[in-house]
Amino acid sequence: MISTCLLFAVISAFGQTTKPSGDEPAVRAVVESYLHGLKFNDVESLKKAFWPDAKLFFVKRDGTLGQLTQEQWYKGFEGSAGKEEKGDLRITAVDITDNAASVKVQEDYPTSIYIDYLSLLKLNGEWRIVNKIYTSQRKNK
């Protein structure tokens, strides 16, 4: 009886729970394509995951808003194409409502950690990343 009351209190404290979505495997597959692209500097995998007009947003070192188009971002992979990056890249959270999804990703590299928040939409029956915001931190050596 106490555990049922505790569970109710936890659910009440954190708001409504979302029921599992049948689209979660498809959303995860898109994000896994994205992670593969990052891990192996594979632009084709990234292009499969992203809507062509998707933008990437971040806070610059001077505190202003940074923004990249897909083409600007892809150019950064040219020098490392096909090389495997050392690091652990994983999905840490997935939230889906109807045709919209939000996925949190953590990329733990030897010298830094990136946290990405990916926004996905289901367009014409296909999930794609339409927006990415991210932040990063240097690790202490």
N, CA and C atoms as an extended XYZ file, in Angstrom:
423
Properties=species:S:1:pos:R:3:atomname:S:1:resname:S:1:resid:I:1 pbc="F F F"
N         0.817       -1.191        0.000 N   MET     1
C         0.000        0.000        0.000 CA  MET     1
C         0.862        1.257        0.000 C   MET     1
N         1.920        1.255        0.789 N   ILE     2
C         2.789        2.421        0.858 CA  ILE     2
C         3.455        2.663       -0.493 C   ILE     2
N         3.895        1.593       -1.178 N   SER     3
C         4.567        1.788       -2.465 CA  SER     3
C         3.613        2.367       -3.506 C   SER     3
N         2.347        2.016       -3.482 N   THR     4
C         1.367        2.587       -4.407 CA  THR     4
C         1.181        4.070       -4.134 C   THR     4
N         1.118        4.443       -2.880 N   CYS     5
C         0.985        5.854       -2.516 CA  CYS     5
C         2.227        6.629       -2.917 C   CYS     5
N         3.392        6.034       -2.709 N   LEU     6
C         4.646        6.681       -3.081 CA  LEU     6
C         4.712        6.884       -4.593 C   LEU     6
N         4.323        5.864       -5.361 N   LEU     7
C         4.320        5.976       -6.812 CA  LEU     7
C         3.381        7.093       -7.256 C   LEU     7
N         2.194        7.165       -6.682 N   PHE     8
C         1.246        8.229       -7.009 CA  PHE     8
C         1.839        9.597       -6.685 C   PHE     8
N         2.513        9.708       -5.556 N   ALA     9
C         3.120       10.984       -5.166 CA  ALA     9
C         4.213       11.389       -6.143 C   ALA     9
N         5.029       10.431       -6.575 N   VAL    10
C         6.105       10.728       -7.532 CA  VAL    10
C         5.517       11.166       -8.865 C   VAL    10
N         4.513       10.452       -9.356 N   ILE    11
C         3.876       10.822      -10.621 CA  ILE    11
C         3.243       12.198      -10.506 C   ILE    11
N         2.575       12.468       -9.404 N   SER    12
C         1.955       13.776       -9.207 CA  SER    12
C         2.995       14.882       -9.154 C   SER    12
N         4.118       14.619       -8.522 N   ALA    13
C         5.156       15.637       -8.377 CA  ALA    13
C         5.800       15.990       -9.712 C   ALA    13
N         5.911       15.025      -10.592 N   PHE    14
C         6.593       15.267      -11.863 CA  PHE    14
C         5.637       15.433      -13.040 C   PHE    14
N         4.375       15.497      -12.809 N   GLY    15
C         3.428       15.695      -13.903 CA  GLY    15
C         3.003       14.373      -14.500 C   GLY    15
N         2.331       14.472      -15.620 N   GLN    16
C         1.799       13.286      -16.263 CA  GLN    16
C         2.909       12.459      -16.881 C   GLN    16
N         2.694       11.164      -16.875 N   THR    17
C         3.609       10.287      -17.588 CA  THR    17
C         3.105       10.157      -19.027 C   THR    17
N         4.011        9.937      -19.945 N   THR    18
C         3.611        9.729      -21.323 CA  THR    18
C         3.636        8.249      -21.615 C   THR    18
N         2.631        7.790      -22.316 N   LYS    19
C         2.598        6.376      -22.652 CA  LYS    19
C         3.594        6.106      -23.769 C   LYS    19
N         4.148        4.909      -23.806 N   PRO    20
C         5.118        4.595      -24.853 CA  PRO    20
C         4.501        4.789      -26.240 C   PRO    20
N         5.299        5.290      -27.146 N   SER    21
C         4.845        5.531      -28.508 CA  SER    21
C         5.306        4.407      -29.410 C   SER    21
N         4.434        3.993      -30.328 N   GLY    22
C         4.817        3.000      -31.323 CA  GLY    22
C         5.861        3.540      -32.285 C   GLY    22
N         6.054        4.858      -32.279 N   ASP    23
C         7.038        5.481      -33.157 CA  ASP    23
C         8.441        5.521      -32.554 C   ASP    23
N         8.589        5.112      -31.315 N   GLU    24
C         9.903        5.233      -30.677 CA  GLU    24
C        11.020        4.499      -31.428 C   GLU    24
N        10.805        3.276      -31.920 N   PRO    25
C        11.887        2.632      -32.678 CA  PRO    25
C        12.305        3.441      -33.918 C   PRO    25
N        11.358        4.046      -34.607 N   ALA    26
C        11.674        4.840      -35.794 CA  ALA    26
C        12.428        6.111      -35.412 C   ALA    26
N        12.028        6.747      -34.324 N   VAL    27
C        12.725        7.949      -33.845 CA  VAL    27
C        14.148        7.582      -33.451 C   VAL    27
N        14.294        6.503      -32.707 N   ARG    28
C        15.629        6.070      -32.283 CA  ARG    28
C        16.509        5.726      -33.494 C   ARG    28
N        15.929        5.131      -34.528 N   ALA    29
C        16.704        4.777      -35.725 CA  ALA    29
C        17.269        6.026      -36.398 C   ALA    29
N        16.474        7.092      -36.464 N   VAL    30
C        16.951        8.348      -37.054 CA  VAL    30
C        18.102        8.902      -36.223 C   VAL    30
N        17.942        8.897      -34.913 N   VAL    31
C        18.982        9.438      -34.040 CA  VAL    31
C        20.225        8.550      -34.077 C   VAL    31
N        20.059        7.245      -34.202 N   GLU    32
C        21.219        6.353      -34.330 CA  GLU    32
C        21.979        6.642      -35.628 C   GLU    32
N        21.275        6.993      -36.699 N   SER    33
C        21.941        7.393      -37.942 CA  SER    33
C        22.761        8.657      -37.713 C   SER    33
N        22.182        9.594      -36.966 N   TYR    34
C        22.889       10.819      -36.588 CA  TYR    34
C        24.155       10.485      -35.782 C   TYR    34
N        24.021        9.612      -34.780 N   LEU    35
C        25.163        9.248      -33.940 CA  LEU    35
C        26.239        8.524      -34.753 C   LEU    35
N        25.820        7.672      -35.678 N   HIS    36
C        26.780        7.008      -36.559 CA  HIS    36
C        27.546        8.045      -37.381 C   HIS    36
N        26.830        9.033      -37.890 N   GLY    37
C        27.470       10.092      -38.660 CA  GLY    37
C        28.510       10.833      -37.843 C   GLY    37
N        28.191       11.129      -36.584 N   LEU    38
C        29.151       11.803      -35.710 CA  LEU    38
C        30.352       10.908      -35.407 C   LEU    38
N        30.079        9.666      -35.051 N   LYS    39
C        31.133        8.732      -34.629 CA  LYS    39
C        32.138        8.469      -35.747 C   LYS    39
N        31.630        8.387      -37.002 N   PHE    40
C        32.489        8.018      -38.121 CA  PHE    40
C        32.686        9.156      -39.132 C   PHE    40
N        32.322       10.378      -38.735 N   ASN    41
C        32.472       11.522      -39.641 CA  ASN    41
C        31.869       11.203      -41.007 C   ASN    41
N        30.643       10.688      -40.973 N   ASP    42
C        29.940       10.201      -42.157 CA  ASP    42
C        28.787       11.148      -42.492 C   ASP    42
N        29.029       12.032      -43.421 N   VAL    43
C        28.037       13.049      -43.782 CA  VAL    43
C        26.778       12.415      -44.359 C   VAL    43
N        26.902       11.321      -45.089 N   GLU    44
C        25.710       10.682      -45.668 CA  GLU    44
C        24.755       10.197      -44.580 C   GLU    44
N        25.290        9.663      -43.495 N   SER    45
C        24.432        9.253      -42.369 CA  SER    45
C        23.755       10.457      -41.744 C   SER    45
N        24.479       11.567      -41.658 N   LEU    46
C        23.890       12.795      -41.114 CA  LEU    46
C        22.770       13.298      -42.018 C   LEU    46
N        22.997       13.256      -43.321 N   LYS    47
C        21.977       13.724      -44.269 CA  LYS    47
C        20.711       12.877      -44.202 C   LYS    47
N        20.843       11.586      -43.906 N   LYS    48
C        19.674       10.717      -43.753 CA  LYS    48
C        18.853       11.127      -42.534 C   LYS    48
N        19.528       11.621      -41.511 N   ALA    49
C        18.857       11.947      -40.254 CA  ALA    49
C        18.210       13.330      -40.256 C   ALA    49
N        18.827       14.295      -40.944 N   PHE    50
C        18.390       15.686      -40.867 CA  PHE    50
C        17.502       16.103      -42.033 C   PHE    50
N        16.525       16.925      -41.723 N   TRP    51
C        15.761       17.633      -42.743 CA  TRP    51
C        16.745       18.586      -43.425 C   TRP    51
N        16.712       18.716      -44.751 N   PRO    52
C        17.729       19.537      -45.437 CA  PRO    52
C        17.837       20.983      -44.944 C   PRO    52
N        16.746       21.552      -44.480 N   ASP    53
C        16.774       22.944      -44.017 CA  ASP    53
C        16.963       23.080      -42.511 C   ASP    53
N        17.291       21.970      -41.849 N   ALA    54
C        17.478       22.011      -40.394 CA  ALA    54
C        18.631       22.938      -40.052 C   ALA    54
N        18.528       23.544      -38.880 N   LYS    55
C        19.583       24.444      -38.399 CA  LYS    55
C        20.135       23.901      -37.084 C   LYS    55
N        21.360       24.310      -36.797 N   LEU    56
C        22.013       23.968      -35.542 CA  LEU    56
C        22.272       25.262      -34.796 C   LEU    56
N        21.887       25.290      -33.532 N   PHE    57
C        22.051       26.488      -32.710 CA  PHE    57
C        22.891       26.163      -31.495 C   PHE    57
N        23.685       27.147      -31.064 N   PHE    58
C        24.550       26.983      -29.900 CA  PHE    58
C        24.914       28.367      -29.381 C   PHE    58
N        25.454       28.412      -28.193 N   VAL    59
C        25.908       29.671      -27.621 CA  VAL    59
C        27.411       29.770      -27.870 C   VAL    59
N        27.824       30.854      -28.524 N   LYS    60
C        29.239       31.077      -28.808 CA  LYS    60
C        29.984       31.427      -27.525 C   LYS    60
N        31.299       31.381      -27.590 N   ARG    61
C        32.120       31.714      -26.421 CA  ARG    61
C        31.863       33.125      -25.913 C   ARG    61
N        31.489       34.039      -26.829 N   ASP    62
C        31.217       35.418      -26.412 CA  ASP    62
C        29.794       35.604      -25.874 C   ASP    62
N        29.036       34.493      -25.767 N   GLY    63
C        27.696       34.544      -25.211 CA  GLY    63
C        26.602       34.852      -26.204 C   GLY    63
N        26.936       34.993      -27.487 N   THR    64
C        25.920       35.274      -28.504 CA  THR    64
C        25.447       33.978      -29.153 C   THR    64
N        24.358       34.081      -29.886 N   LEU    65
C        23.775       32.924      -30.546 CA  LEU    65
C        24.580       32.547      -31.780 C   LEU    65
N        24.997       31.297      -31.845 N   GLY    66
C        25.655       30.759      -33.028 CA  GLY    66
C        24.661       29.926      -33.801 C   GLY    66
N        24.822       29.896      -35.102 N   GLN    67
C        23.887       29.171      -35.957 CA  GLN    67
C        24.627       28.633      -37.172 C   GLN    67
N        24.341       27.392      -37.530 N   LEU    68
C        24.924       26.774      -38.720 CA  LEU    68
C        23.825       26.155      -39.570 C   LEU    68
N        23.962       26.258      -40.885 N   THR    69
C        23.105       25.500      -41.786 CA  THR    69
C        23.688       24.098      -41.890 C   THR    69
N        22.942       23.193      -42.478 N   GLN    70
C        23.462       21.841      -42.672 CA  GLN    70
C        24.732       21.858      -43.513 C   GLN    70
N        24.736       22.577      -44.601 N   GLU    71
C        25.920       22.608      -45.476 CA  GLU    71
C        27.143       23.175      -44.757 C   GLU    71
N        26.954       24.211      -43.951 N   GLN    72
C        28.083       24.761      -43.181 CA  GLN    72
C        28.622       23.712      -42.210 C   GLN    72
N        27.731       23.002      -41.570 N   TRP    73
C        28.120       21.994      -40.593 CA  TRP    73
C        28.838       20.828      -41.262 C   TRP    73
N        28.310       20.362      -42.403 N   TYR    74
C        28.904       19.227      -43.105 CA  TYR    74
C        30.332       19.518      -43.548 C   TYR    74
N        30.630       20.754      -43.899 N   LYS    75
C        31.987       21.107      -44.324 CA  LYS    75
C        33.007       20.812      -43.233 C   LYS    75
N        32.583       20.893      -41.981 N   GLY    76
C        33.479       20.619      -40.867 CA  GLY    76
C        33.913       19.159      -40.772 C   GLY    76
N        33.231       18.271      -41.473 N   PHE    77
C        33.556       16.843      -41.437 CA  PHE    77
C        34.497       16.426      -42.566 C   PHE    77
N        34.727       17.303      -43.537 N   GLU    78
C        35.508       16.942      -44.724 CA  GLU    78
C        36.897       16.413      -44.384 C   GLU    78
N        37.616       17.069      -43.504 N   GLY    79
C        38.984       16.663      -43.179 CA  GLY    79
C        39.084       15.358      -42.421 C   GLY    79
N        37.984       14.913      -41.796 N   SER    80
C        38.002       13.691      -40.981 CA  SER    80
C        37.104       12.598      -41.548 C   SER    80
N        36.643       12.756      -42.773 N   ALA    81
C        35.682       11.809      -43.355 CA  ALA    81
C        36.136       10.362      -43.171 C   ALA    81
N        35.242        9.557      -42.601 N   GLY    82
C        35.508        8.140      -42.421 CA  GLY    82
C        36.307        7.775      -41.184 C   GLY    82
N        36.908        8.722      -40.530 N   LYS    83
C        37.694        8.433      -39.329 CA  LYS    83
C        36.773        8.245      -38.127 C   LYS    83
N        37.064        7.238      -37.334 N   GLU    84
C        36.261        6.980      -36.140 CA  GLU    84
C        36.710        7.877      -34.991 C   GLU    84
N        35.748        8.524      -34.365 N   GLU    85
C        36.013        9.358      -33.192 CA  GLU    85
C        36.014        8.487      -31.948 C   GLU    85
N        36.906        8.771      -31.010 N   LYS    86
C        36.908        8.080      -29.726 CA  LYS    86
C        35.871        8.748      -28.849 C   LYS    86
N        34.976        7.962      -28.319 N   GLY    87
C        33.970        8.531      -27.440 CA  GLY    87
C        32.756        7.637      -27.331 C   GLY    87
N        31.941        7.918      -26.340 N   ASP    88
C        30.710        7.190      -26.081 CA  ASP    88
C        29.551        8.106      -26.428 C   ASP    88
N        28.781        7.756      -27.441 N   LEU    89
C        27.646        8.558      -27.893 CA  LEU    89
C        26.378        7.767      -27.630 C   LEU    89
N        25.431        8.401      -26.939 N   ARG    90
C        24.223        7.643      -26.593 CA  ARG    90
C        23.005        8.539      -26.425 C   ARG    90
N        21.857        7.932      -26.625 N   ILE    91
C        20.570        8.582      -26.382 CA  ILE    91
C        20.290        8.482      -24.893 C   ILE    91
N        19.936        9.614      -24.269 N   THR    92
C        19.637        9.582      -22.836 CA  THR    92
C        18.161        9.822      -22.536 C   THR    92
N        17.395       10.364      -23.489 N   ALA    93
C        15.967       10.586      -23.264 CA  ALA    93
C        15.237       10.711      -24.598 C   ALA    93
N        14.023       10.190      -24.631 N   VAL    94
C        13.161       10.287      -25.812 CA  VAL    94
C        11.766       10.673      -25.339 C   VAL    94
N        11.179       11.681      -25.969 N   ASP    95
C         9.819       12.105      -25.647 CA  ASP    95
C         9.086       12.319      -26.970 C   ASP    95
N         7.976       11.607      -27.160 N   ILE    96
C         7.230       11.670      -28.412 CA  ILE    96
C         5.772       11.997      -28.121 C   ILE    96
N         5.231       12.955      -28.870 N   THR    97
C         3.811       13.274      -28.820 CA  THR    97
C         3.334       13.432      -30.258 C   THR    97
N         2.455       12.543      -30.665 N   ASP    98
C         1.906       12.561      -32.024 CA  ASP    98
C         3.030       12.564      -33.058 C   ASP    98
N         3.158       13.661      -33.829 N   ASN    99
C         4.155       13.720      -34.902 CA  ASN    99
C         5.365       14.575      -34.535 C   ASN    99
N         5.580       14.793      -33.237 N   ALA   100
C         6.720       15.584      -32.766 CA  ALA   100
C         7.486       14.782      -31.712 C   ALA   100
N         8.806       14.933      -31.741 N   ALA   101
C         9.639       14.224      -30.770 CA  ALA   101
C        10.812       15.090      -30.358 C   ALA   101
N        11.279       14.837      -29.148 N   SER   102
C        12.472       15.494      -28.626 CA  SER   102
C        13.387       14.400      -28.090 C   SER   102
N        14.661       14.459      -28.480 N   VAL   103
C        15.616       13.446      -28.048 CA  VAL   103
C        16.844       14.143      -27.489 C   VAL   103
N        17.280       13.680      -26.328 N   LYS   104
C        18.495       14.195      -25.713 CA  LYS   104
C        19.607       13.176      -25.942 C   LYS   104
N        20.762       13.682      -26.369 N   VAL   105
C        21.915       12.843      -26.675 CA  VAL   105
C        23.107       13.340      -25.878 C   VAL   105
N        23.914       12.412      -25.381 N   GLN   106
C        25.159       12.771      -24.717 CA  GLN   106
C        26.319       12.176      -25.509 C   GLN   106
N        27.299       13.023      -25.793 N   GLU   107
C        28.506       12.603      -26.507 CA  GLU   107
C        29.685       12.843      -25.577 C   GLU   107
N        30.250       11.760      -25.077 N   ASP   108
C        31.345       11.840      -24.119 CA  ASP   108
C        32.650       11.508      -24.840 C   ASP   108
N        33.420       12.544      -25.171 N   TYR   109
C        34.693       12.412      -25.869 CA  TYR   109
C        35.838       12.537      -24.862 C   TYR   109
N        37.060       12.168      -25.256 N   PRO   110
C        38.179       12.234      -24.310 CA  PRO   110
C        38.405       13.612      -23.672 C   PRO   110
N        38.179       14.697      -24.419 N   THR   111
C        38.466       16.023      -23.875 CA  THR   111
C        37.232       16.888      -23.636 C   THR   111
N        36.045       16.406      -24.049 N   SER   112
C        34.842       17.226      -23.889 CA  SER   112
C        33.584       16.364      -23.850 C   SER   112
N        32.526       16.985      -23.367 N   ILE   113
C        31.207       16.362      -23.355 CA  ILE   113
C        30.249       17.311      -24.064 C   ILE   113
N        29.476       16.768      -24.999 N   TYR   114
C        28.438       17.524      -25.694 CA  TYR   114
C        27.083       16.979      -25.277 C   TYR   114
N        26.145       17.872      -25.098 N   ILE   115
C        24.754       17.505      -24.888 CA  ILE   115
C        23.965       18.127      -26.028 C   ILE   115
N        23.247       17.285      -26.771 N   ASP   116
C        22.416       17.733      -27.881 CA  ASP   116
C        20.955       17.541      -27.525 C   ASP   116
N        20.154       18.496      -27.934 N   TYR   117
C        18.705       18.393      -27.857 CA  TYR   117
C        18.209       18.444      -29.288 C   TYR   117
N        17.666       17.328      -29.750 N   LEU   118
C        17.224       17.194      -31.130 CA  LEU   118
C        15.704       17.264      -31.200 C   LEU   118
N        15.194       18.080      -32.118 N   SER   119
C        13.758       18.155      -32.370 CA  SER   119
C        13.478       17.418      -33.669 C   SER   119
N        12.547       16.478      -33.607 N   LEU   120
C        12.188       15.706      -34.788 CA  LEU   120
C        10.705       15.888      -35.094 C   LEU   120
N        10.369       15.840      -36.378 N   LEU   121
C         8.986       15.841      -36.824 CA  LEU   121
C         8.775       14.674      -37.778 C   LEU   121
N         7.556       14.143      -37.763 N   LYS   122
C         7.195       13.071      -38.685 CA  LYS   122
C         6.491       13.720      -39.874 C   LYS   122
N         7.178       13.759      -40.990 N   LEU   123
C         6.675       14.395      -42.205 CA  LEU   123
C         6.506       13.331      -43.280 C   LEU   123
N         5.309       13.253      -43.854 N   ASN   124
C         5.026       12.238      -44.886 CA  ASN   124
C         5.397       10.835      -44.412 C   ASN   124
N         5.127       10.559      -43.133 N   GLY   125
C         5.375        9.238      -42.574 CA  GLY   125
C         6.814        8.951      -42.190 C   GLY   125
N         7.695        9.946      -42.302 N   GLU   126
C         9.123        9.740      -42.022 CA  GLU   126
C         9.602       10.720      -40.963 C   GLU   126
N        10.298       10.210      -39.958 N   TRP   127
C        10.881       11.042      -38.905 CA  TRP   127
C        12.190       11.645      -39.394 C   TRP   127
N        12.395       12.944      -39.133 N   ARG   128
C        13.654       13.618      -39.464 CA  ARG   128
C        13.950       14.660      -38.388 C   ARG   128
N        15.234       14.909      -38.163 N   ILE   129
C        15.651       15.962      -37.245 CA  ILE   129
C        15.483       17.294      -37.959 C   ILE   129
N        14.734       18.216      -37.352 N   VAL   130
C        14.488       19.517      -37.978 CA  VAL   130
C        15.223       20.646      -37.271 C   VAL   130
N        15.770       20.338      -36.088 N   ASN   131
C        16.456       21.364      -35.311 CA  ASN   131
C        17.370       20.688      -34.298 C   ASN   131
N        18.510       21.316      -34.059 N   LYS   132
C        19.435       20.816      -33.041 CA  LYS   132
C        19.963       22.006      -32.260 C   LYS   132
N        19.913       21.901      -30.936 N   ILE   133
C        20.649       22.839      -30.094 CA  ILE   133
C        21.612       22.007      -29.271 C   ILE   133
N        22.745       22.606      -28.950 N   TYR   134
C        23.719       21.843      -28.175 CA  TYR   134
C        24.557       22.759      -27.304 C   TYR   134
N        25.187       22.108      -26.346 N   THR   135
C        26.132       22.773      -25.470 CA  THR   135
C        27.303       21.825      -25.253 C   THR   135
N        28.437       22.365      -24.882 N   SER   136
C        29.589       21.504      -24.640 CA  SER   136
C        30.400       22.032      -23.459 C   SER   136
N        31.130       21.128      -22.859 N   GLN   137
C        32.013       21.471      -21.748 CA  GLN   137
C        33.331       20.748      -21.933 C   GLN   137
N        34.423       21.449      -21.644 N   ARG   138
C        35.744       20.833      -21.651 CA  ARG   138
C        35.891       20.011      -20.375 C   ARG   138
N        36.582       18.876      -20.492 N   LYS   139
C        36.880       18.063      -19.323 CA  LYS   139
C        38.176       18.569      -18.715 C   LYS   139
N        38.272       18.471      -17.407 N   ASN   140
C        39.535       18.803      -16.729 CA  ASN   140
C        40.506       17.655      -16.962 C   ASN   140
N        41.724       18.001      -17.259 N   LYS   141
C        42.726       16.945      -17.519 CA  LYS   141
C        43.434       16.526      -16.276 C   LYS   141
